[in-house]
């Protein structure tokens, strides 16, 4: 496989997954704002910080405003991680590698872009923005469902999955960071904090799976454990690390990347979560994220240089 084509498939998948999870983050933050009536800075700044976009946002805006942050993350072309840029990058890459993608996948991606461009509007109400974000989540999932059902399990498919799972792992860590930062900042009671963490589960469609998995009373500690360590749920960090390892093995059985993945897996499985020590949890998430970034850099160097 040409390294250029592998890179295009990898990044097409990553950009689409990024648009999906950015949409989820925006929806859950909007819902938390509505339920708990938090100040804009307390509610929205952690989201920008977790996504490493705080400085970029403040270059364009003086204050934290729900409306401006939503616009910045959805439609601002100066923000390299905005949804509009992620979708356009994904589309551009797909045009070059369309010969190896299922016809239905191309149609699903085209439908997503057409619907997005028709409904995007700076003057959208919160209700319309939530509908727009839900369409993005559904559209990106439709694309992935199609590739899962119709693509051969060849090397093209492995690079598609590798991009998806690296991006998803990164975004799951950012979701945990944003909520942990938010929990540290406001002084609501424990029941409000638990409600926030439940909303975070719902944002990744994980609440039902969590309740089936855990027989304990709902607690922040238990939710974090589920996010980190569950081995059989596709949106836990542990599960996605296993998928990264599997994709890399199928791309090249003999490689030196497996040891990096296993090291991250050990860190995740050995970490002892303490709900009263959020600073330590944030340090742990930062450490894991740096290792994911390093793994990503090694993937880029090994396969795409």
N, C-alpha and C positions, 0 to 999 in steps of 0.2 A: 504494500500500500504506500502511495506517495505521502510523505509527511505533511505536505500542504493540504491534501484532502482530509487526512486524519485530523488535522488542526481545525479545519472548517467544520467538520462534524462535531468535534469536541466542543467548540465554542458556540455553535448553533444551539446545542443542547443546553449549555450553561446559561446562555442569555435567556432562553425560554424559561428555564427553571427559576432564574432570578426574577423575571417578571411575575411569575406565580407567587413566589414567597414575599416579594415586596408588596404585592396586592394583599396578601394575608396579613402582613404587618400593619398596613394602613387600615384595614377593616377592623382588626382587633383593637388598635389604638383609638380609632373613632368610637368604637363601642364602649371602651373603658371611659373615655371622656364623657360620653353620654350618661353612663351608669353612675359614675362617681363624682362628676362635676369637678374634675381636677383643673388646676391652672394649666395654661398652655405649655409653660416651660416644664412643669413637672410631668405632664402627659407626653409631650412631643419631643423634648430635647433628648431623652434617653434613646429614642428611636434613631435620631440623626447621629448620636454619638456611637451607638452600636454599629451603624452602617458606615462609620468613618466619613460622614458627610457634614459634620457640624461646621467645620471651617468653611467649606464650600458654600453652605447655606448662608452663613453670616457675611460672606462677601457680597451677597446679593440682597440681604435683608437685615434690618437692624434689630428686629424683635421676633420672638417665636410666636408665630401665628398659625393656627390650625389650617386655615385656608391656603396660606402661602406655602406651608410645608407640604400639604397634599399636592398642590400644583408643582412644587419643586420635584417631588418624587414621581409624579405621573407624567408631566408634559414638558418639563424644562430640558431643552436640548443641551444646555450648558452643563447639566449634571450627567456625567458619563454613565451613571447607574440608574438613570430614570427609566421608567417603564417604556416610554416611547422610544428611547434609544435602544434598550434591550430588545424590544420587538423588532425594530428596524434592522439591528445587527443580525439577529437570528434569521430574518427574512433574506437579507443579502447573502448570508452564508448558504442558506438553503437553495438559492437560485443556482449556485455553482455546483452543488452536489446533488441536485434533484434527480439525477439519473440513478442514484443508489437508494433513494427514499421511496417508500410506497406511495402510489398515486393518491391514496386517501389521506396520507400524512400531509402532502403538499396542499391538498384541498382544505384540510382543517386549519393549517397555518394561514392560508389565504383568507379564509372566513374570519379568523381571529383578527387579522389586520384590518380587513374591510369594516368589520363591526366596531373595532376600536377607533378607527379614523372617522367613522360616522358619528360616534357618540362623544368623542373627546371635545371638551369645551371649557375654557377658563371660567366661565360663568356658571358651570354646573353646580347644582345644589348638592348638599351632602348625600341626599337620597340618590340622586343620579350618579354621583361618584361611586357610591357603594355598589350600585348596579353595574357600573362600568368595570369595577374591580372584580366583581363576581364573574362577569363575562370573561375576563382575562384568565382567571383561575380555571374556569370550565374549558375555555378554548385551548389553553396550554396542555391541560390534561387530556383533551381529545386527541391532540397531536401525539402525545406520549402513548396513549392507549393504542392508537393506530400502529405506531412503530413496534410496540410490544407484540401486537397480534400478527403483523404482516412481514416483519423483517426476518431474514435468515439470521441465525446466531453466529454471524461471521465477525471478522475484525472490525468492519464498519459499525456493527451493532455494539461491539465492546467499547469503542471510543465514544459512541453516543451515550452509553450508560456511564462511562467514566466521567464525562463532563457533567452529566446530571447529578451523580452522587457526590462529586467533590463540591459542586455548587450547593447542593442541598445540605450537606454537612456544615459548610460555612454559614449558610443562612440560619440553620437551626441554632448554631452557637450564637449568632447575632440576636435571635429571638430571645434566648435565655439572658443574654447580656442586657437587652433593652428592658426586660421586665425586672431584672435584679436591680438595675440602676433606678428604675421607677420606685421599686419597693423601698430602697434606701432613702429616697428623697421625701416622700410624704409621710404624714403621721396618722394615717387611718389605722383603725383597729385590725387585729389579726383576721377577723372575718372578712374585712374588705380586701386584705392582701390575698386571702385564699380565693375570693371571687375573681381577683385579677389573674391569678395563676390558672384558674379554671377557664377563663376567657382565652388565655394563651393556648391551652390545650385545644379549645374549640377552633382557634384560628388555623390550626393545622389538621383539623378534622380528626382529633385524637381523643376526644373526651369519652366516647363510647368504648374505645379500645382500652383506655385507662381504667374505666370502671370494671370492665371484664377482667383486666389483669390484676387489679388490686382489690383485695377483700377488706382492706383497712378503711377506717374513716378517712375522708379526703383531707390531705395535709400538704403543705408546701413542700416539705421534705420528700414525701412520697411522689409527688408530681415531678420534682426534679430528678429523682432516681429513675422514674419512668422515661423521662426525656433522654437521659444519658445512657442508661444501661440495658434497656429492653432489647432482647435479641431477635424477637419475632414480629416487631412492628415496623413497617417501612419508613416511619418518620422519627425513629429514634436515632441518636448519633451512633450508637453501637451497631445497629443494623446497617446503616449506610457505610460505615467503615468496612464492614464485612463485604459489602457490594463493591467497594473500591478495590479491595484486595483481590476479589474474584475476577473483576474486569482486567486488572493489570496482569494477573496470572494467565488469563486466556489470551491476552495480547502477546505476552512473552513469558514463557514459563520460567526462564532463567533471567532474573533481574535482581537488582539490589534495592528495589523500592519496597519490597515486602517487609523488610526489617523496620522501615520508617512507620509503616502502617501498624505493625504489631506493637511498636512502642507507644503509639497513640492509643491503641486499644487497651494496653495495660494501664496507661494513665487513667483512662476513663473508668475502667472496671475497678481499679484500686482506690479511686477517690472516695473519701468519706464525706458525705454531704451533711452540713450542719446549718439548719435554717436560721440560727441566731448568729451566724458568721458569714454575712453576705460579702464582706470584703475579701475573705479568703476564697470564696466561690468565684468572684470576679477575677481574681488573680489566676485561678485555675483555668477559667474560660479563656483568658488572654493567652495563657501558656499553650493551650490546646489549639487555639486559632493560629498562633505563630507556627506551630508544627504543621498544621494543615496548609498554610501558605508556603512553607518550606517544601512540603510534599508536592504541591502544585508546581512550584518552580522546578523541582526535579523532573516531574512529568513533562513540562514544557521543554526542558533541556534534552531529555532522553529521546523524546519522540518527535519533537517539532523543530529542533534547531538544524 
